[in-house]
């Protein structure tokens, strides 16, 4: 069953494209018709593409990986911030920092610098600074918070990128393509869908249209996170009996190893008869075999239980 329907998308205005003279020919498969000089997007294809993207994002979220949402245009900022925060995913709604993906270690240093400033405020070091230094550090902290505050918990590269308006966020899309990170995007009729792995043909200029698509996508992500939590709860219950079975198997294999070692020693001396097997004092892994060689004298053979040792050196 589809997570969105035709009527919802139609009411939100997802079908409105750009002017005909601004279109990208690569979007031709997703255009239904032209009316009054404006292209109309085929909503049946939009529904199918939303379901496909939602299923892929659900599997990514279920595996515990992060999805980075990118939308710096005015209509999408607040909507993306609210929806991404609801599913605990990182997002970028201010200027895209160049090299955020391809130069990720440098971005992490800036985030750590922000954490260091917070630590200074807590341990009292901030109070010992002059008024001018406090003002400079506070401004620096505010600037970092504005651009990088939403990705402070992103400790590694994201596993996927969700973009609103690939034409405006072309730098983010190029960085993701360079690193092989899958790109999910709302693509309008004036954009190029060839750089996007999961295309969602939709109107990316209206806030209602963006909200409807994000509702479906974030709903699928939330389902994936819930399934992950359920699996974590069930895992300890299933693992309680596992150590007992493993220990039993180890004992059986250990007994078989001892029997095989005794048989191997008796094969090496066929004329001898094993009279006694005992452990050597002070060692748990060394066995003494008393053999009757037939000449009236007992020979003692030493054998390690550990199979990695060569038995010949103990004869």
C-alpha atoms as a printed R data frame, in Angstrom:
    type eleno elety resid chain resno      x       y       z
1   ATOM     1    CA   UNK     A     1  0.000   0.000   0.000
2   ATOM     2    CA   UNK     A     2  1.302   3.470  -0.920
3   ATOM     3    CA   UNK     A     3  2.205   5.821   1.926
4   ATOM     4    CA   UNK     A     4  0.872   8.755  -0.133
5   ATOM     5    CA   UNK     A     5 -2.042   9.087  -2.526
6   ATOM     6    CA   UNK     A     6 -2.899  11.101  -5.593
7   ATOM     7    CA   UNK     A     7 -5.368  13.411  -3.836
8   ATOM     8    CA   UNK     A     8 -2.926  14.494  -1.125
9   ATOM     9    CA   UNK     A     9 -0.280  15.421  -3.667
10  ATOM    10    CA   UNK     A    10 -2.791  17.203  -5.893
11  ATOM    11    CA   UNK     A    11 -4.145  19.275  -3.015
12  ATOM    12    CA   UNK     A    12 -0.613  20.314  -1.958
13  ATOM    13    CA   UNK     A    13  0.261  21.445  -5.490
14  ATOM    14    CA   UNK     A    14  3.027  18.890  -6.019
15  ATOM    15    CA   UNK     A    15  2.116  18.681  -9.721
16  ATOM    16    CA   UNK     A    16  3.094  22.254 -10.620
17  ATOM    17    CA   UNK     A    17  6.345  22.539 -12.542
18  ATOM    18    CA   UNK     A    18  8.273  25.469 -13.967
19  ATOM    19    CA   UNK     A    19  7.709  27.469 -17.119
20  ATOM    20    CA   UNK     A    20  8.154  25.564 -20.355
21  ATOM    21    CA   UNK     A    21 11.120  27.692 -21.444
22  ATOM    22    CA   UNK     A    22 12.998  26.796 -18.222
23  ATOM    23    CA   UNK     A    23 12.564  23.042 -18.423
24  ATOM    24    CA   UNK     A    24 15.322  20.423 -18.462
25  ATOM    25    CA   UNK     A    25 14.794  17.837 -21.234
26  ATOM    26    CA   UNK     A    26 16.009  15.077 -18.925
27  ATOM    27    CA   UNK     A    27 12.781  15.537 -16.917
28  ATOM    28    CA   UNK     A    28 10.615  14.656 -19.933
29  ATOM    29    CA   UNK     A    29  9.666  11.151 -18.610
30  ATOM    30    CA   UNK     A    30  8.129  12.726 -15.495
31  ATOM    31    CA   UNK     A    31  6.111  15.481 -17.244
32  ATOM    32    CA   UNK     A    32  2.433  14.743 -17.884
33  ATOM    33    CA   UNK     A    33  1.464  17.751 -19.983
34  ATOM    34    CA   UNK     A    34  1.843  21.479 -20.528
35  ATOM    35    CA   UNK     A    35 -0.840  24.013 -19.639
36  ATOM    36    CA   UNK     A    36 -0.660  27.794 -19.989
37  ATOM    37    CA   UNK     A    37  3.069  27.626 -20.551
38  ATOM    38    CA   UNK     A    38  3.675  25.583 -17.354
39  ATOM    39    CA   UNK     A    39  4.664  21.930 -17.222
40  ATOM    40    CA   UNK     A    40  2.508  19.574 -15.156
41  ATOM    41    CA   UNK     A    41  4.241  16.704 -13.329
42  ATOM    42    CA   UNK     A    42  2.784  13.184 -13.557
43  ATOM    43    CA   UNK     A    43  1.646  12.502  -9.976
44  ATOM    44    CA   UNK     A    44  1.257   8.761 -10.534
45  ATOM    45    CA   UNK     A    45  4.976   8.556 -11.157
46  ATOM    46    CA   UNK     A    46  5.570  10.795  -8.139
47  ATOM    47    CA   UNK     A    47  3.615   8.387  -5.890
48  ATOM    48    CA   UNK     A    48  5.637   5.421  -7.163
49  ATOM    49    CA   UNK     A    49  8.941   7.249  -6.701
50  ATOM    50    CA   UNK     A    50  8.027   8.344  -3.169
51  ATOM    51    CA   UNK     A    51  7.268   4.725  -2.218
52  ATOM    52    CA   UNK     A    52 10.557   3.556  -3.717
53  ATOM    53    CA   UNK     A    53 12.578   6.237  -1.903
54  ATOM    54    CA   UNK     A    54 10.723   5.643   1.386
55  ATOM    55    CA   UNK     A    55 11.506   1.906   1.287
56  ATOM    56    CA   UNK     A    56 15.221   2.602   0.712
57  ATOM    57    CA   UNK     A    57 15.367   5.224   3.491
58  ATOM    58    CA   UNK     A    58 13.557   2.868   5.862
59  ATOM    59    CA   UNK     A    59 16.191   0.162   5.344
60  ATOM    60    CA   UNK     A    60 18.997   2.708   5.913
61  ATOM    61    CA   UNK     A    61 17.413   3.930   9.147
62  ATOM    62    CA   UNK     A    62 16.786   0.347  10.288
63  ATOM    63    CA   UNK     A    63 20.503  -0.403   9.952
64  ATOM    64    CA   UNK     A    64 21.298   2.485  12.332
65  ATOM    65    CA   UNK     A    65 22.874   4.806   9.765
66  ATOM    66    CA   UNK     A    66 22.395   8.565   9.423
67  ATOM    67    CA   UNK     A    67 20.605  10.452   6.652
68  ATOM    68    CA   UNK     A    68 21.571  14.098   6.083
69  ATOM    69    CA   UNK     A    69 18.773  16.479   5.028
70  ATOM    70    CA   UNK     A    70 19.811  19.512   2.965
71  ATOM    71    CA   UNK     A    71 17.523  22.461   2.208
72  ATOM    72    CA   UNK     A    72 18.808  26.031   2.295
73  ATOM    73    CA   UNK     A    73 15.957  27.734   0.421
74  ATOM    74    CA   UNK     A    74 13.580  29.881   2.431
75  ATOM    75    CA   UNK     A    75 10.419  27.822   1.761
76  ATOM    76    CA   UNK     A    76 11.985  24.585   2.986
77  ATOM    77    CA   UNK     A    77 14.135  25.643   5.957
78  ATOM    78    CA   UNK     A    78 11.663  25.378   8.820
79  ATOM    79    CA   UNK     A    79  9.845  22.341   7.420
80  ATOM    80    CA   UNK     A    80 13.061  20.351   7.007
81  ATOM    81    CA   UNK     A    81 14.333  21.378  10.452
82  ATOM    82    CA   UNK     A    82 11.107  20.198  12.139
83  ATOM    83    CA   UNK     A    83 10.809  16.914  10.253
84  ATOM    84    CA   UNK     A    84 14.493  15.952  10.543
85  ATOM    85    CA   UNK     A    85 14.573  16.774  14.269
86  ATOM    86    CA   UNK     A    86 11.510  14.572  14.833
87  ATOM    87    CA   UNK     A    87 13.393  11.506  13.552
88  ATOM    88    CA   UNK     A    88 16.728  12.567  15.122
89  ATOM    89    CA   UNK     A    89 18.549  13.059  11.825
90  ATOM    90    CA   UNK     A    90 21.142  15.760  10.990
91  ATOM    91    CA   UNK     A    91 20.201  18.582   8.642
92  ATOM    92    CA   UNK     A    92 21.655  21.673   6.959
93  ATOM    93    CA   UNK     A    93 19.316  24.644   6.493
94  ATOM    94    CA   UNK     A    94 21.862  27.473   6.353
95  ATOM    95    CA   UNK     A    95 24.649  27.935   3.820
96  ATOM    96    CA   UNK     A    96 26.161  24.627   2.707
97  ATOM    97    CA   UNK     A    97 29.776  24.561   4.006
98  ATOM    98    CA   UNK     A    98 31.936  23.743   0.994
99  ATOM    99    CA   UNK     A    99 33.755  20.457   1.476
100 ATOM   100    CA   UNK     A   100 31.448  19.312   4.234
101 ATOM   101    CA   UNK     A   101 31.520  15.757   2.854
102 ATOM   102    CA   UNK     A   102 34.779  15.652   0.908
103 ATOM   103    CA   UNK     A   103 36.675  17.474   3.685
104 ATOM   104    CA   UNK     A   104 34.745  16.035   6.615
105 ATOM   105    CA   UNK     A   105 37.667  15.896   9.131
106 ATOM   106    CA   UNK     A   106 38.042  19.686   8.959
107 ATOM   107    CA   UNK     A   107 34.322  20.144   9.620
108 ATOM   108    CA   UNK     A   108 34.634  17.827  12.621
109 ATOM   109    CA   UNK     A   109 37.426  20.028  13.994
110 ATOM   110    CA   UNK     A   110 35.098  23.024  13.866
111 ATOM   111    CA   UNK     A   111 32.430  21.055  15.725
112 ATOM   112    CA   UNK     A   112 34.981  20.032  18.364
113 ATOM   113    CA   UNK     A   113 35.962  23.688  18.725
114 ATOM   114    CA   UNK     A   114 32.342  24.506  19.495
115 ATOM   115    CA   UNK     A   115 32.313  21.740  22.117
116 ATOM   116    CA   UNK     A   116 35.535  23.136  23.627
117 ATOM   117    CA   UNK     A   117 33.905  26.548  24.043
118 ATOM   118    CA   UNK     A   118 30.947  24.936  25.807
119 ATOM   119    CA   UNK     A   119 33.363  23.130  28.118
120 ATOM   120    CA   UNK     A   120 35.084  26.430  28.947
121 ATOM   121    CA   UNK     A   121 31.762  27.908  30.021
122 ATOM   122    CA   UNK     A   122 31.028  24.959  32.299
123 ATOM   123    CA   UNK     A   123 34.402  24.595  34.067
124 ATOM   124    CA   UNK     A   124 34.769  28.321  34.819
125 ATOM   125    CA   UNK     A   125 37.618  29.083  32.407
126 ATOM   126    CA   UNK     A   126 35.357  31.458  30.500
127 ATOM   127    CA   UNK     A   127 34.946  33.692  33.580
128 ATOM   128    CA   UNK     A   128 38.697  34.320  33.802
129 ATOM   129    CA   UNK     A   129 38.850  35.887  30.341
130 ATOM   130    CA   UNK     A   130 38.625  39.588  29.599
131 ATOM   131    CA   UNK     A   131 35.421  41.156  28.371
132 ATOM   132    CA   UNK     A   132 36.777  41.527  24.828
133 ATOM   133    CA   UNK     A   133 37.865  37.881  24.655
134 ATOM   134    CA   UNK     A   134 34.487  36.744  25.948
135 ATOM   135    CA   UNK     A   135 32.725  38.735  23.255
136 ATOM   136    CA   UNK     A   136 34.931  37.325  20.491
137 ATOM   137    CA   UNK     A   137 34.468  33.734  21.656
138 ATOM   138    CA   UNK     A   138 30.717  34.192  22.040
139 ATOM   139    CA   UNK     A   139 30.420  35.516  18.477
140 ATOM   140    CA   UNK     A   140 32.502  32.620  17.186
141 ATOM   141    CA   UNK     A   141 30.310  30.156  19.083
142 ATOM   142    CA   UNK     A   142 27.127  31.696  17.670
143 ATOM   143    CA   UNK     A   143 28.497  31.520  14.133
144 ATOM   144    CA   UNK     A   144 29.470  27.860  14.505
145 ATOM   145    CA   UNK     A   145 26.103  27.036  16.064
146 ATOM   146    CA   UNK     A   146 24.261  28.612  13.137
147 ATOM   147    CA   UNK     A   147 26.087  26.663  10.436
148 ATOM   148    CA   UNK     A   148 27.127  23.427  12.207
149 ATOM   149    CA   UNK     A   149 24.861  23.124  15.247
150 ATOM   150    CA   UNK     A   150 22.463  20.734  13.523
151 ATOM   151    CA   UNK     A   151 25.259  18.305  12.580
152 ATOM   152    CA   UNK     A   152 27.055  18.289  15.955
153 ATOM   153    CA   UNK     A   153 26.072  14.634  16.493
154 ATOM   154    CA   UNK     A   154 27.251  13.540  13.033
155 ATOM   155    CA   UNK     A   155 30.461  11.674  13.918
156 ATOM   156    CA   UNK     A   156 30.970  10.068  10.510
157 ATOM   157    CA   UNK     A   157 29.904  10.575   6.917
158 ATOM   158    CA   UNK     A   158 26.166  10.113   6.357
159 ATOM   159    CA   UNK     A   159 24.926   7.045   4.517
160 ATOM   160    CA   UNK     A   160 22.463   9.031   2.397
161 ATOM   161    CA   UNK     A   161 21.616  12.582   1.401
162 ATOM   162    CA   UNK     A   162 18.081  13.967   1.051
163 ATOM   163    CA   UNK     A   163 18.047  17.206  -0.956
164 ATOM   164    CA   UNK     A   164 15.306  19.713  -1.683
165 ATOM   165    CA   UNK     A   165 16.032  21.505  -4.997
166 ATOM   166    CA   UNK     A   166 19.109  19.898  -6.556
167 ATOM   167    CA   UNK     A   167 19.674  23.002  -8.671
168 ATOM   168    CA   UNK     A   168 20.334  25.156  -5.609
169 ATOM   169    CA   UNK     A   169 22.205  22.436  -3.701
170 ATOM   170    CA   UNK     A   170 24.360  21.322  -6.636
171 ATOM   171    CA   UNK     A   171 27.552  21.473  -4.546
172 ATOM   172    CA   UNK     A   172 26.169  19.026  -1.981
173 ATOM   173    CA   UNK     A   173 25.004  16.691  -4.760
174 ATOM   174    CA   UNK     A   174 28.417  16.767  -6.454
175 ATOM   175    CA   UNK     A   175 30.230  15.988  -3.203
176 ATOM   176    CA   UNK     A   176 27.887  13.066  -2.506
177 ATOM   177    CA   UNK     A   177 28.376  11.714  -6.038
178 ATOM   178    CA   UNK     A   178 32.133  11.960  -5.652
179 ATOM   179    CA   UNK     A   179 32.060   9.905  -2.439
180 ATOM   180    CA   UNK     A   180 29.471   7.410  -3.686
181 ATOM   181    CA   UNK     A   181 26.802   8.491  -1.183
182 ATOM   182    CA   UNK     A   182 23.260   7.816  -2.520
183 ATOM   183    CA   UNK     A   183 21.231  10.975  -3.159
184 ATOM   184    CA   UNK     A   184 17.468  11.224  -2.583
185 ATOM   185    CA   UNK     A   185 16.002  14.452  -3.941
186 ATOM   186    CA   UNK     A   186 12.883  16.367  -4.857
187 ATOM   187    CA   UNK     A   187 13.502  17.262  -8.496
188 ATOM   188    CA   UNK     A   188 11.520  19.945 -10.315
189 ATOM   189    CA   UNK     A   189 11.098  20.274 -14.096
190 ATOM   190    CA   UNK     A   190 14.033  22.708 -14.352
191 ATOM   191    CA   UNK     A   191 16.556  20.351 -12.697
192 ATOM   192    CA   UNK     A   192 18.786  17.533 -13.900
193 ATOM   193    CA   UNK     A   193 17.745  14.136 -12.460
194 ATOM   194    CA   UNK     A   194 20.789  12.271 -13.813
195 ATOM   195    CA   UNK     A   195 22.922  13.042 -10.726
196 ATOM   196    CA   UNK     A   196 20.249  11.761  -8.337
197 ATOM   197    CA   UNK     A   197 19.944   8.096  -7.357
198 ATOM   198    CA   UNK     A   198 16.323   8.283  -6.131
199 ATOM   199    CA   UNK     A   199 14.360  10.938  -8.037
200 ATOM   200    CA   UNK     A   200 11.109  12.299  -6.575
201 ATOM   201    CA   UNK     A   201  9.537  14.483  -9.303
202 ATOM   202    CA   UNK     A   202  7.731  17.208  -7.387
203 ATOM   203    CA   UNK     A   203  7.264  20.924  -6.945
204 ATOM   204    CA   UNK     A   204 10.212  22.033  -4.764
205 ATOM   205    CA   UNK     A   205  9.151  25.691  -4.483
206 ATOM   206    CA   UNK     A   206  5.967  25.384  -2.396
207 ATOM   207    CA   UNK     A   207  6.201  24.726   1.343
208 ATOM   208    CA   UNK     A   208  3.032  22.569   1.299
209 ATOM   209    CA   UNK     A   209  4.468  20.364  -1.430
210 ATOM   210    CA   UNK     A   210  7.741  19.946   0.476
211 ATOM   211    CA   UNK     A   211  5.876  19.150   3.694
212 ATOM   212    CA   UNK     A   212  3.748  16.421   2.089
213 ATOM   213    CA   UNK     A   213  6.778  14.654   0.614
214 ATOM   214    CA   UNK     A   214  8.784  14.966   3.843
215 ATOM   215    CA   UNK     A   215  5.867  13.580   5.868
216 ATOM   216    CA   UNK     A   216  5.953  10.396   3.798
217 ATOM   217    CA   UNK     A   217  9.741  10.110   3.870
218 ATOM   218    CA   UNK     A   218 10.180  10.824   7.594
219 ATOM   219    CA   UNK     A   219  7.301   8.475   8.403
220 ATOM   220    CA   UNK     A   220  9.202   5.643   6.713
221 ATOM   221    CA   UNK     A   221 12.395   6.588   8.587
222 ATOM   222    CA   UNK     A   222 10.513   6.558  11.898
223 ATOM   223    CA   UNK     A   223  9.194   3.050  11.116
224 ATOM   224    CA   UNK     A   224 12.728   1.855  10.420
225 ATOM   225    CA   UNK     A   225 13.955   3.260  13.743
226 ATOM   226    CA   UNK     A   226 11.085   1.584  15.618
227 ATOM   227    CA   UNK     A   227 11.879  -1.777  14.033
228 ATOM   228    CA   UNK     A   228 15.525  -1.352  15.022
229 ATOM   229    CA   UNK     A   229 14.517  -0.732  18.654
230 ATOM   230    CA   UNK     A   230 12.274  -3.797  18.623
231 ATOM   231    CA   UNK     A   231 15.112  -5.976  17.315
232 ATOM   232    CA   UNK     A   232 17.440  -4.703  20.042
233 ATOM   233    CA   UNK     A   233 14.881  -5.627  22.710
234 ATOM   234    CA   UNK     A   234 14.425  -9.137  21.292
235 ATOM   235    CA   UNK     A   235 18.155  -9.783  20.815
236 ATOM   236    CA   UNK     A   236 19.132 -10.144  24.552
237 ATOM   237    CA   UNK     A   237 16.277 -12.609  25.185
238 ATOM   238    CA   UNK     A   238 17.436 -14.837  22.347
239 ATOM   239    CA   UNK     A   239 21.079 -14.619  23.399
240 ATOM   240    CA   UNK     A   240 20.596 -15.874  26.988
241 ATOM   241    CA   UNK     A   241 20.666 -19.586  26.013
242 ATOM   242    CA   UNK     A   242 23.503 -19.205  23.535
243 ATOM   243    CA   UNK     A   243 26.461 -19.304  26.035
244 ATOM   244    CA   UNK     A   244 25.239 -22.596  27.556
245 ATOM   245    CA   UNK     A   245 25.064 -24.288  24.162
246 ATOM   246    CA   UNK     A   246 28.466 -22.935  23.215
247 ATOM   247    CA   UNK     A   247 30.022 -24.208  26.454
248 ATOM   248    CA   UNK     A   248 28.509 -27.656  25.989
249 ATOM   249    CA   UNK     A   249 29.855 -27.807  22.461
250 ATOM   250    CA   UNK     A   250 33.293 -26.789  23.713
251 ATOM   251    CA   UNK     A   251 33.341 -29.572  26.306
252 ATOM   252    CA   UNK     A   252 32.374 -32.168  23.722
253 ATOM   253    CA   UNK     A   253 35.048 -31.004  21.326
254 ATOM   254    CA   UNK     A   254 37.601 -30.938  24.162
255 ATOM   255    CA   UNK     A   255 36.729 -34.562  25.067
256 ATOM   256    CA   UNK     A   256 37.062 -35.602  21.430
257 ATOM   257    CA   UNK     A   257 40.450 -33.903  21.228
258 ATOM   258    CA   UNK     A   258 41.723 -35.793  24.279
259 ATOM   259    CA   UNK     A   259 40.519 -39.121  22.844
260 ATOM   260    CA   UNK     A   260 42.174 -38.339  19.508
261 ATOM   261    CA   UNK     A   261 45.480 -37.547  21.227
262 ATOM   262    CA   UNK     A   262 45.447 -40.826  23.146
263 ATOM   263    CA   UNK     A   263 44.697 -42.731  19.928
264 ATOM   264    CA   UNK     A   264 47.502 -40.898  18.099
265 ATOM   265    CA   UNK     A   265 50.078 -41.819  20.763
266 ATOM   266    CA   UNK     A   266 49.051 -45.451  20.771
267 ATOM   267    CA   UNK     A   267 49.362 -45.465  16.976
268 ATOM   268    CA   UNK     A   268 52.895 -44.102  17.209
269 ATOM   269    CA   UNK     A   269 53.918 -47.006  19.494
270 ATOM   270    CA   UNK     A   270 51.872 -50.012  18.309
271 ATOM   271    CA   UNK     A   271 53.896 -52.542  20.272
272 ATOM   272    CA   UNK     A   272 53.345 -50.704  23.520
273 ATOM   273    CA   UNK     A   273 50.431 -50.877  25.880
274 ATOM   274    CA   UNK     A   274 49.071 -47.877  27.718
275 ATOM   275    CA   UNK     A   275 49.198 -48.644  31.420
276 ATOM   276    CA   UNK     A   276 48.341 -45.311  32.958
277 ATOM   277    CA   UNK     A   277 47.381 -41.778  31.946
278 ATOM   278    CA   UNK     A   278 47.768 -38.991  34.492
279 ATOM   279    CA   UNK     A   279 48.265 -35.263  34.597
280 ATOM   280    CA   UNK     A   280 51.707 -33.918  35.400
281 ATOM   281    CA   UNK     A   281 51.787 -32.025  38.692
282 ATOM   282    CA   UNK     A   282 51.846 -28.250  38.313
283 ATOM   283    CA   UNK     A   283 50.458 -28.269  34.774
284 ATOM   284    CA   UNK     A   284 46.886 -28.455  33.594
285 ATOM   285    CA   UNK     A   285 47.700 -29.124  29.971
286 ATOM   286    CA   UNK     A   286 50.505 -31.699  30.170
287 ATOM   287    CA   UNK     A   287 49.621 -35.406  30.281
288 ATOM   288    CA   UNK     A   288 51.956 -38.306  31.191
289 ATOM   289    CA   UNK     A   289 51.386 -41.645  29.463
290 ATOM   290    CA   UNK     A   290 53.002 -44.738  31.004
291 ATOM   291    CA   UNK     A   291 53.595 -47.331  28.303
292 ATOM   292    CA   UNK     A   292 54.664 -50.902  28.643
293 ATOM   293    CA   UNK     A   293 57.113 -51.364  25.771
294 ATOM   294    CA   UNK     A   294 57.323 -55.116  26.273
295 ATOM   295    CA   UNK     A   295 60.903 -55.167  27.479
296 ATOM   296    CA   UNK     A   296 59.992 -54.871  31.144
297 ATOM   297    CA   UNK     A   297 60.667 -51.143  31.308
298 ATOM   298    CA   UNK     A   298 58.061 -48.393  31.472
299 ATOM   299    CA   UNK     A   299 58.465 -45.482  29.108
300 ATOM   300    CA   UNK     A   300 56.937 -42.145  29.900
301 ATOM   301    CA   UNK     A   301 55.608 -40.007  27.086
302 ATOM   302    CA   UNK     A   302 54.548 -36.415  27.592
303 ATOM   303    CA   UNK     A   303 51.873 -34.866  25.472
304 ATOM   304    CA   UNK     A   304 50.373 -31.373  25.465
305 ATOM   305    CA   UNK     A   305 46.605 -31.101  25.173
306 ATOM   306    CA   UNK     A   306 47.043 -28.003  23.043
307 ATOM   307    CA   UNK     A   307 47.028 -29.165  19.410
308 ATOM   308    CA   UNK     A   308 49.411 -26.386  18.357
309 ATOM   309    CA   UNK     A   309 52.320 -28.092  20.129
310 ATOM   310    CA   UNK     A   310 54.350 -30.774  18.406
311 ATOM   311    CA   UNK     A   311 54.184 -34.026  20.377
312 ATOM   312    CA   UNK     A   312 57.540 -35.337  19.107
313 ATOM   313    CA   UNK     A   313 59.526 -32.880  21.194
314 ATOM   314    CA   UNK     A   314 58.041 -34.375  24.358
315 ATOM   315    CA   UNK     A   315 58.927 -38.012  23.556
